[in-house]
Amino acid sequence: MDARDPSAIQVHITQNGNPVPASSLSDYLGAKAHVVILPLESKAYLHVHPMVHQNRLVLHTAFGATSTYRAWLRAAR
């Protein structure tokens, strides 16, 4: 798969070891969550708003290059 191909990533949020359903999240700045994804090799970043699908958060994005990425997610309950 090419790094620029669209990817779908499911996000599983837990609190005290228990799953948190996406439907229980409040909107935060107009979205259920905000995710920032950065490659280790550069300062380029992706800002993604996950969608709710089957009560889970799903990120739809395409990565610019093959790399190791780190992601941070912010959501509110």
N, C-alpha and C positions, 0 to 999 in steps of 0.2 A: 504494500500500500504506500502511495506517495504521501509525504507529510502534508501536502496541500489538499488532500482529499478530505471531504467533510467527515467529522467524527461525532459520535453521540456518546457522552459519558454520563452514567447514572451516578448520582450523589446520594449517599446514605448518611443521614444525620442521626446521631444518638445523643441522649442526655441521660447521664447516670446509668449508662449501659442499655437504655431502652430506646427503641426506634422512635424518631419524631416524624410523624406523617407530614408531607408537604402541605396538606390542607390546613394544618394547624399553624402555619407560618403567616405572619402579618405581612402586608406589603411594606417594603422599606425603600423609600425614594422611588416609588412607582413600580417595583418589581418584587417578586417573592425572595429573591437573593441577588447578590452581585458577586461575581467571581473575577479575580485578577489572576492571570496565568503568565508567568515569565520563564523564558528559557535561561538556563544557567550561563550560556555563553554571551548573552547580550542584554541590553536594557529595553529591548522591544517588548511590548506586552499586549495581551489580549484582555479585553473587558467584556465579560459575557453575562447575560441575564438568563438564568436557567428557566426552562418551561416546566410546568407540572404535568406529568404523564403517569397515569395509574398511581396517583398519590406519591410519586417520587419526583425529585428534581432531576432534570435531564439537561445537560449542557450540549448545545449544538455549535460546533466551531470547526475551523480548519487551522492547522498549525502551519507556520511559515516554513519550517525546516525540521529535519530530523534532529532531535536534541533531547536532553533531559529537562523536564519542565517542573516548576513548582507552582502550586495554586493556593490561593487564599479565598475563602468564602465568607460572606457576611449576610446573615439572615436575622430576622427578628420574630419573636413569638408574642 
